[in-house]
Amino acid sequence: MSKPFKFKQPGLFGQMVLLMLTVLLICILLIIFSFSSIIDQMIEKTTGQQALTVAELVAENDSIIDAFNTDHPAQLIQPIAEKLRERTGADYIVIANGDGIRYSHPYPNEIGRATETSNKAPLAGDSIVFIGNGVLGEAVKAKTPIYDESGKIIGVSSVGFLTNEVEGKIFVYQLRVAGFGGLALLIGIPGAFYIARRVKKLIFNLEPEEISHAFSEKQAILESIGDATLAISPDLKILSANKKARSILGEHAKDTLTELYLKALIQNALENPNLFIQKQVLINNSIYIVDISPIQAEETAITGFVLTIRPFSEVEDLANELIEIRQHANHIRAQTHEYLNKLNTLNGLLLLERYEEAKALMKMEVQELQQTVTFLMSTIKDPLIVALLLGKVNRAKEMKVLITFDENSQWLDFPDTIQSEHVVTVVGNLIDNALEASSAWKGKSATVHLSFTDYGDELIMDIEDNGKGMTSEEEAYFFTEGATTKNDPQHGLGLTIMQHALSQLGGEWYRTDRSEGTCMTIAIPKANPDFTTAKEREKS
């Protein structure tokens, strides 16, 4: 059984061509019809006016007027009327008396007979133009009264132009209009193909269904992105924004972007189109990292910007994780390096059969490590901070830096409301900077001294080094985002992250210059109302 024929709908290109050609053809037909109607009316009006003019000329002819007073008017009027008809191009000129009896006619046998159309209007003194049927057929006619010398109406002058000749003239003009219409159609056909092809090219040769699917797919992808993402035109019109962006910006992300900090960043991006912008921005009392990338249709034309907004806390968490991983890695590497040296020394003593010295070395190593572990575990309540400081001790050994602790130090009054992860970030960064500063300035004589106390309402720690020290200008530089003296591109965020972590704890830091080196002091309040509230929100 054969399948029934099913009409296949043309694609977008074919539909556009058919639509444009249909519209063009309808427009041309309407134009032809309108012009034909106008020409028809104009020619009929012109022909009627011409007929009336001829009729008035005939009515004013003195020979015709005088002939009305003779015994046989038709014999005089007929030749005059025929001569005027030939000269004016009229199809007929009929002269009739007051009773409607013809005195002239193109057909001589009609002379002496009454006219077929009414002469009431011209006999009443009015000239008329009309279309009517007569002996010769349908014609555009004009009738006007004939007056004698005294002003009395003595007859009627009737002039006519046959409509078949008028229609012939109209047809000629219609052909011309149709010719122009055909020319427009010939030009329109390739134009329709060109426009349809260009539109298809601009939409990447996609069909409407494909465009709809691509748009839906783009919206789904945009909404699934975890970061807040929005596209903005150069005049700050919001082109698109995902759910996360609408949630962060709130009333600032309706039709036009109104958030002041983001507007300033976009203005900066317009002034520096080749610069990739990444900045920290305060939006609705929260810190976010904003990336701005330009949308360029051409190499120099910017049609908009794509903004990606991420909470700084997420970046900070990743940075903290990275710092912890590095700290653990450094800890393990330092321990490996240190113990490898000790094992080599121990191996050498055993090979030399210096057993007593080998025992003493092992005892000293165990005692030194045990003393440090015992001291830290007995003076610091939080195990995460203990692990951090042990790692820094091993790191200092690897760098040949002597790290010491004040024997009266303690952090036993350590509230559970304090996030130890933030404390690790702050302390770890400051100790690393102290180790590197002292090592770079003093070499093997480098020292770092730590003292900490929980006396009063704050947790306080002093980190002293015997490095070069720091001027006020250097301090202002180093505590800006990205500042570093290292060539490694991964450096430069530690101090910024440290400051942010310290602000989360509600703490402060101070710098004090020593005769040799610098002392960095941190003070962390034991009671942080903001943090306590956050913890309560988490529990709820």
SULSULVEN-V238311 format. One record per residue. N is the residue number from 0. SS is DSSP state (helix for helix, strand for strand, loop for the rest). OMEGA is omega in degrees with one decimal (none if undefined). D_CENTER is the distance of its C-alpha to the mean C-alpha in Angstrom with 2 decimals. Layout:
N:SS:OMEGA:D_CENTER / N:SS:OMEGA:D_CENTER
This chain:
0:loop:-176.9:53.68 / 1:loop:179.9:51.05 / 2:loop:178.7:47.54 / 3:loop:-179.2:46.64 / 4:loop:179.7:44.45 / 5:loop:-178.9:40.86 / 6:loop:179.6:38.63 / 7:loop:-179.5:35.57 / 8:loop:-179.9:32.46 / 9:loop:178.5:30.88 / 10:loop:-177.7:27.49 / 11:helix:-179.7:24.39 / 12:helix:180.0:25.80 / 13:helix:179.6:29.15 / 14:helix:179.9:27.87 / 15:helix:179.2:25.86 / 16:helix:179.8:28.96 / 17:helix:-179.3:31.28 / 18:helix:-178.8:29.22 / 19:helix:179.1:28.96 / 20:helix:177.9:32.64 / 21:helix:178.5:33.70 / 22:helix:-179.9:31.95 / 23:helix:-179.4:33.40 / 24:helix:178.9:36.84 / 25:helix:179.1:36.89 / 26:helix:179.9:35.91 / 27:helix:179.1:38.64 / 28:helix:177.9:41.20 / 29:helix:178.8:40.41 / 30:helix:179.7:40.75 / 31:helix:180.0:44.01 / 32:helix:-178.8:45.32 / 33:helix:-179.7:44.44 / 34:helix:179.3:45.92 / 35:helix:179.0:48.95 / 36:helix:179.1:49.54 / 37:helix:179.9:49.22 / 38:helix:179.1:51.50 / 39:helix:-179.5:53.92 / 40:helix:-178.9:54.18 / 41:helix:-177.8:54.47 / 42:helix:178.4:57.20 / 43:helix:178.7:59.08 / 44:helix:179.6:58.92 / 45:helix:179.6:59.98 / 46:helix:178.1:62.75 / 47:helix:178.3:63.95 / 48:helix:177.7:64.06 / 49:helix:178.8:65.90 / 50:helix:179.8:68.37 / 51:helix:179.2:68.99 / 52:helix:179.0:69.58 / 53:helix:-179.9:72.10 / 54:helix:178.7:73.76 / 55:helix:177.2:74.20 / 56:helix:179.4:75.65 / 57:helix:-178.2:78.08 / 58:helix:-178.7:79.03 / 59:loop:-179.3:79.86 / 60:loop:-176.4:82.02 / 61:helix:-178.5:85.55 / 62:helix:179.8:87.33 / 63:helix:-179.2:85.76 / 64:helix:-179.3:86.54 / 65:helix:-176.9:90.16 / 66:helix:179.2:90.54 / 67:loop:-176.8:90.13 / 68:loop:180.0:93.58 / 69:loop:-179.1:95.40 / 70:loop:179.9:97.25 / 71:loop:-176.3:94.91 / 72:helix:-175.5:91.37 / 73:helix:-177.2:89.70 / 74:helix:179.4:91.77 / 75:helix:-174.0:90.44 / 76:helix:-175.5:86.90 / 77:helix:-179.3:85.95 / 78:helix:179.7:86.17 / 79:helix:-178.9:84.35 / 80:helix:-179.4:81.50 / 81:helix:178.8:81.17 / 82:helix:178.5:81.10 / 83:helix:178.8:78.31 / 84:helix:-179.4:76.39 / 85:helix:-177.5:76.49 / 86:helix:-176.5:75.45 / 87:helix:-179.6:72.48 / 88:loop:179.0:71.26 / 89:loop:178.6:71.62 / 90:loop:172.8:72.49 / 91:strand:170.9:75.22 / 92:strand:-177.7:76.96 / 93:strand:175.5:79.17 / 94:strand:179.3:81.60 / 95:strand:178.5:83.15 / 96:strand:-176.8:85.61 / 97:loop:178.7:85.31 / 98:loop:178.6:86.30 / 99:loop:179.2:83.59 / 100:strand:-176.6:86.10 / 101:strand:172.6:84.60 / 102:loop:176.6:86.23 / 103:loop:179.3:83.87 / 104:loop:177.6:81.64 / 105:loop:174.5:80.36 / 106:loop:-175.8:82.57 / 107:helix:-178.8:86.12 / 108:helix:177.8:87.31 / 109:helix:179.6:84.86 / 110:loop:-178.8:86.72 / 111:loop:178.1:88.79 / 112:loop:-179.6:86.55 / 113:strand:177.4:84.37 / 114:loop:-176.9:80.62 / 115:loop:178.4:78.39 / 116:loop:-174.8:75.77 / 117:loop:176.7:76.51 / 118:loop:-174.9:77.63 / 119:helix:-176.8:77.45 / 120:helix:-179.6:74.61 / 121:helix:178.0:76.02 / 122:helix:175.2:79.53 / 123:loop:177.0:78.10 / 124:loop:-179.1:76.83 / 125:loop:173.3:73.13 / 126:loop:-178.2:71.37 / 127:strand:174.1:69.04 / 128:strand:-178.1:66.60 / 129:strand:175.4:65.90 / 130:strand:-177.8:65.50 / 131:strand:178.9:68.49 / 132:strand:176.7:70.80 / 133:strand:-179.9:74.10 / 134:loop:-177.7:76.77 / 135:loop:-178.5:74.50 / 136:strand:-178.1:71.52 / 137:strand:-176.8:68.26 / 138:strand:170.8:67.74 / 139:strand:-170.5:65.99 / 140:strand:173.6:68.95 / 141:strand:179.1:69.91 / 142:strand:179.9:73.09 / 143:strand:-178.8:74.62 / 144:strand:175.9:78.07 / 145:strand:-178.8:80.94 / 146:strand:172.5:82.95 / 147:loop:-174.8:86.50 / 148:loop:-179.8:87.76 / 149:loop:179.7:88.37 / 150:loop:179.2:84.82 / 151:loop:178.6:85.83 / 152:strand:-177.5:83.63 / 153:strand:-178.8:85.74 / 154:strand:-177.0:83.25 / 155:strand:174.5:79.75 / 156:strand:-177.5:77.84 / 157:strand:-179.9:75.42 / 158:strand:-179.4:73.09 / 159:strand:172.2:70.77 / 160:strand:-177.0:68.21 / 161:strand:-177.0:67.79 / 162:helix:179.2:64.32 / 163:helix:176.2:64.44 / 164:helix:176.8:64.42 / 165:helix:178.9:61.63 / 166:helix:176.5:59.62 / 167:helix:177.4:60.30 / 168:helix:179.4:58.70 / 169:helix:-179.2:55.71 / 170:helix:178.2:55.35 / 171:helix:179.7:55.28 / 172:helix:177.5:52.40 / 173:helix:176.6:50.61 / 174:helix:178.6:50.96 / 175:helix:178.7:49.39 / 176:helix:178.3:46.42 / 177:helix:178.0:46.12 / 178:helix:177.0:46.28 / 179:helix:177.2:43.34 / 180:helix:178.1:41.47 / 181:helix:177.7:42.33 / 182:helix:177.6:41.15 / 183:helix:178.6:37.79 / 184:helix:177.9:37.61 / 185:helix:177.7:38.49 / 186:helix:-176.2:35.69 / 187:helix:-177.5:33.22 / 188:helix:177.3:33.91 / 189:helix:177.6:32.69 / 190:helix:178.7:29.85 / 191:helix:178.2:28.75 / 192:helix:-178.6:28.99 / 193:helix:-178.9:27.02 / 194:helix:-179.7:24.11 / 195:helix:179.9:24.12 / 196:helix:-179.4:24.30 / 197:helix:178.3:21.44 / 198:helix:178.2:19.14 / 199:helix:179.9:20.31 / 200:helix:-179.3:19.68 / 201:helix:178.9:16.06 / 202:loop:173.2:15.54 / 203:loop:176.6:17.70 / 204:loop:179.4:20.80 / 205:loop:174.4:19.74 / 206:loop:-179.5:21.47 / 207:helix:179.8:19.95 / 208:helix:179.2:21.50 / 209:helix:177.9:20.05 / 210:helix:178.9:16.47 / 211:helix:179.5:17.18 / 212:helix:-179.3:18.77 / 213:helix:179.3:16.03 / 214:helix:178.7:13.46 / 215:helix:179.5:16.21 / 216:helix:179.2:16.98 / 217:helix:177.8:13.54 / 218:helix:179.6:13.67 / 219:helix:179.1:17.25 / 220:helix:-178.7:16.64 / 221:helix:-178.9:14.01 / 222:helix:-177.7:16.56 / 223:helix:179.6:19.39 / 224:loop:-177.3:18.29 / 225:loop:179.2:20.77 / 226:loop:174.8:18.82 / 227:strand:-177.1:16.24 / 228:strand:175.7:12.79 / 229:strand:178.1:9.45 / 230:strand:-174.6:5.98 / 231:strand:176.6:5.66 / 232:loop:179.8:5.08 / 233:loop:178.0:8.70 / 234:loop:172.4:9.99 / 235:loop:172.6:9.45 / 236:strand:-179.4:7.46 / 237:strand:-178.2:6.87 / 238:strand:177.3:4.09 / 239:strand:179.6:7.03 / 240:strand:179.1:10.37 / 241:loop:-173.9:13.62 / 242:helix:-178.7:16.99 / 243:helix:179.1:18.17 / 244:helix:179.0:15.41 / 245:helix:179.7:16.13 / 246:helix:-177.8:19.77 / 247:helix:-173.9:19.75 / 248:helix:177.8:17.78 / 249:helix:-176.9:19.30 / 250:helix:178.7:19.07 / 251:helix:-175.6:16.75 / 252:strand:176.0:13.80 / 253:loop:177.4:13.88 / 254:loop:-178.0:11.57 / 255:strand:178.9:11.52 / 256:strand:-178.4:12.47 / 257:loop:-178.9:16.19 / 258:loop:-169.3:17.71 / 259:helix:-176.9:19.67 / 260:helix:179.5:20.00 / 261:helix:177.1:16.34 / 262:helix:178.4:15.69 / 263:helix:178.5:18.54 / 264:helix:179.4:17.27 / 265:helix:176.2:13.93 / 266:helix:176.8:16.23 / 267:helix:178.8:18.40 / 268:helix:177.4:15.72 / 269:helix:-179.6:14.98 / 270:helix:179.6:18.76 / 271:loop:-172.5:19.27 / 272:loop:-177.5:16.58 / 273:loop:-176.0:19.01 / 274:loop:174.1:19.84 / 275:loop:-173.2:18.84 / 276:strand:173.7:18.94 / 277:strand:-175.0:20.63 / 278:strand:170.5:22.15 / 279:strand:-175.6:23.97 / 280:strand:176.1:22.66 / 281:strand:-180.0:24.53 / 282:strand:179.2:22.50 / 283:loop:175.2:24.66 / 284:loop:175.6:27.80 / 285:strand:-178.6:26.73 / 286:strand:178.3:25.99 / 287:strand:172.6:22.90 / 288:strand:-175.5:21.91 / 289:strand:172.6:18.35 / 290:strand:179.5:16.99 / 291:strand:177.1:14.16 / 292:strand:-179.6:13.06 / 293:strand:171.5:11.16 / 294:strand:-175.5:8.84 / 295:strand:175.6:11.14 / 296:loop:176.0:11.38 / 297:loop:-175.9:14.93 / 298:loop:-175.6:17.28 / 299:loop:-175.6:16.72 / 300:loop:177.8:13.43 / 301:strand:-178.6:10.69 / 302:strand:179.4:7.18 / 303:strand:-178.4:6.02 / 304:strand:172.8:8.04 / 305:strand:-179.9:9.16 / 306:strand:173.6:11.89 / 307:strand:-174.8:14.90 / 308:strand:179.6:17.49 / 309:strand:176.2:21.04 / 310:strand:-179.7:24.16 / 311:helix:-179.7:26.54 / 312:helix:178.1:29.37 / 313:helix:178.9:28.16 / 314:helix:179.5:28.08 / 315:helix:178.4:31.37 / 316:helix:177.8:32.92 / 317:helix:179.2:32.07 / 318:helix:178.6:33.48 / 319:helix:177.1:36.56 / 320:helix:179.3:37.09 / 321:helix:178.9:36.86 / 322:helix:179.6:39.28 / 323:helix:178.5:41.66 / 324:helix:178.8:41.58 / 325:helix:179.7:42.34 / 326:helix:177.3:45.03 / 327:helix:179.9:46.60 / 328:helix:178.4:46.40 / 329:helix:178.9:47.97 / 330:helix:-179.4:50.53 / 331:helix:-179.7:51.50 / 332:helix:179.9:51.58 / 333:helix:178.6:53.67 / 334:helix:-180.0:56.04 / 335:helix:-178.6:56.36 / 336:helix:-177.3:57.10 / 337:helix:-177.7:59.51 / 338:helix:175.7:61.39 / 339:helix:177.1:61.61 / 340:helix:-179.6:63.38 / 341:helix:179.3:65.65 / 342:helix:177.6:66.41 / 343:helix:178.7:67.30 / 344:helix:179.9:69.60 / 345:helix:178.6:71.11 / 346:helix:179.3:71.62 / 347:helix:179.6:73.38 / 348:helix:179.5:75.70 / 349:helix:178.2:76.58 / 350:helix:178.9:77.35 / 351:loop:-179.9:79.59 / 352:loop:176.4:81.19 / 353:loop:-170.9:80.34 / 354:helix:-179.2:79.94 / 355:helix:178.5:80.52 / 356:helix:178.6:77.82 / 357:helix:178.4:75.44 / 358:helix:-178.7:76.20 / 359:helix:179.2:75.71 / 360:helix:-179.7:72.32 / 361:helix:-179.4:71.14 / 362:helix:-179.4:72.53 / 363:helix:-178.5:70.88 / 364:helix:-179.2:67.49 / 365:helix:-179.5:67.65 / 366:helix:-178.5:68.90 / 367:helix:-179.9:66.22 / 368:helix:-177.9:63.37 / 369:helix:178.3:65.04 / 370:helix:-179.8:65.57 / 371:helix:-179.7:61.90 / 372:helix:-178.8:60.80 / 373:helix:-179.4:63.46 / 374:helix:-176.5:62.60 / 375:helix:-178.8:58.88 / 376:helix:-179.1:59.38 / 377:helix:-176.7:61.98 / 378:helix:-178.4:60.00 / 379:strand:-176.1:56.41 / 380:loop:-173.0:55.61 / 381:loop:-177.7:52.20 / 382:helix:-179.6:52.62 / 383:helix:179.2:49.10 / 384:helix:175.4:49.97 / 385:helix:179.7:53.36 / 386:helix:178.3:51.74 / 387:helix:-176.4:49.43 / 388:helix:175.4:52.42 / 389:helix:177.8:54.47 / 390:helix:-179.9:51.74 / 391:helix:176.3:51.66 / 392:helix:178.9:55.47 / 393:helix:177.1:55.30 / 394:helix:179.4:52.50 / 395:helix:177.6:54.76 / 396:helix:-179.7:57.66 / 397:helix:-178.7:55.64 / 398:loop:-178.0:54.61 / 399:loop:177.0:58.28 / 400:loop:179.3:57.34 / 401:strand:178.0:59.76 / 402:strand:-177.2:58.03 / 403:strand:-179.8:60.24 / 404:strand:172.8:60.05 / 405:loop:-173.6:61.85 / 406:loop:179.7:64.48 / 407:loop:-177.7:64.07 / 408:loop:171.6:60.38 / 409:loop:172.9:59.11 / 410:strand:-178.4:55.98 / 411:loop:177.4:57.72 / 412:loop:-174.4:56.43 / 413:loop:-175.7:52.90 / 414:loop:178.1:51.20 / 415:loop:-179.2:49.33 / 416:loop:-180.0:46.48 / 417:loop:177.9:45.60 / 418:loop:-177.4:43.14 / 419:helix:178.7:45.09 / 420:helix:177.7:41.99 / 421:helix:178.7:40.77 / 422:helix:178.1:44.32 / 423:helix:179.1:44.40 / 424:helix:-177.4:41.19 / 425:helix:-176.0:42.64 / 426:helix:-178.4:46.16 / 427:helix:-179.7:45.20 / 428:helix:-178.4:43.01 / 429:helix:178.2:45.64 / 430:helix:177.9:48.49 / 431:helix:-179.5:46.67 / 432:helix:178.9:46.11 / 433:helix:178.6:49.76 / 434:helix:-177.5:51.07 / 435:helix:-179.9:49.13 / 436:helix:-178.7:50.06 / 437:helix:-179.9:53.75 / 438:helix:-179.1:53.96 / 439:helix:-175.3:52.43 / 440:helix:-173.5:54.83 / 441:helix:179.7:58.04 / 442:helix:-178.1:57.97 / 443:helix:179.0:60.71 / 444:helix:-177.2:61.65 / 445:loop:177.9:58.27 / 446:strand:173.6:58.44 / 447:strand:-177.5:56.12 / 448:strand:-179.2:57.62 / 449:strand:172.2:56.08 / 450:strand:-177.1:57.40 / 451:strand:-178.4:55.98 / 452:strand:176.7:57.21 / 453:loop:-178.9:56.39 / 454:loop:179.2:58.74 / 455:loop:-175.2:57.49 / 456:loop:-175.8:54.10 / 457:strand:168.7:52.09 / 458:strand:-174.5:51.91 / 459:strand:176.2:52.50 / 460:strand:173.9:52.45 / 461:strand:177.8:53.49 / 462:strand:-176.8:52.54 / 463:strand:173.8:54.68 / 464:strand:176.9:54.64 / 465:loop:178.8:56.80 / 466:loop:-174.7:54.00 / 467:loop:-174.5:53.29 / 468:loop:-173.8:51.80 / 469:loop:175.7:48.71 / 470:loop:179.0:48.35 / 471:helix:179.4:46.22 / 472:helix:178.2:43.76 / 473:helix:178.3:43.58 / 474:helix:179.7:43.09 / 475:helix:179.9:40.14 / 476:helix:-173.5:38.59 / 477:helix:-179.3:39.34 / 478:loop:168.3:37.84 / 479:loop:-175.4:34.37 / 480:loop:174.0:31.72 / 481:loop:-179.1:32.32 / 482:loop:-179.9:35.68 / 483:loop:173.6:38.34 / 484:loop:-175.5:41.28 / 485:loop:179.3:40.76 / 486:loop:-179.2:39.22 / 487:loop:-178.5:37.84 / 488:loop:179.8:34.03 / 489:loop:-179.7:34.39 / 490:loop:174.0:36.27 / 491:loop:178.9:35.04 / 492:loop:-173.6:33.65 / 493:helix:-178.0:37.06 / 494:helix:177.5:38.01 / 495:helix:178.4:34.61 / 496:helix:178.2:34.79 / 497:helix:179.8:38.42 / 498:helix:-179.4:37.59 / 499:helix:178.4:34.98 / 500:helix:179.5:37.49 / 501:helix:177.7:40.17 / 502:helix:176.5:38.09 / 503:helix:177.9:37.57 / 504:loop:-177.2:41.36 / 505:loop:-175.3:41.74 / 506:loop:179.8:43.78 / 507:strand:176.5:44.32 / 508:strand:-179.1:45.47 / 509:strand:176.4:47.92 / 510:strand:178.3:49.08 / 511:strand:178.2:52.71 / 512:strand:175.4:54.24 / 513:loop:175.2:57.51 / 514:loop:173.1:60.18 / 515:loop:174.3:58.67 / 516:loop:-172.7:55.11 / 517:strand:173.5:52.80 / 518:strand:176.2:52.89 / 519:strand:-178.1:49.66 / 520:strand:174.1:50.20 / 521:strand:179.1:47.97 / 522:strand:-177.1:48.72 / 523:strand:-179.7:47.26 / 524:strand:178.6:48.22 / 525:loop:179.7:49.90 / 526:loop:179.1:48.41 / 527:loop:-175.5:44.62 / 528:helix:-178.2:43.76 / 529:helix:-178.1:40.01 / 530:helix:178.5:40.59 / 531:helix:177.4:43.26 / 532:helix:178.8:40.94 / 533:helix:179.0:38.35 / 534:helix:178.9:41.14 / 535:helix:177.6:42.20 / 536:helix:179.6:38.69 / 537:helix:-179.9:38.70 / 538:helix:180.0:42.12 / 539:loop:none:41.09
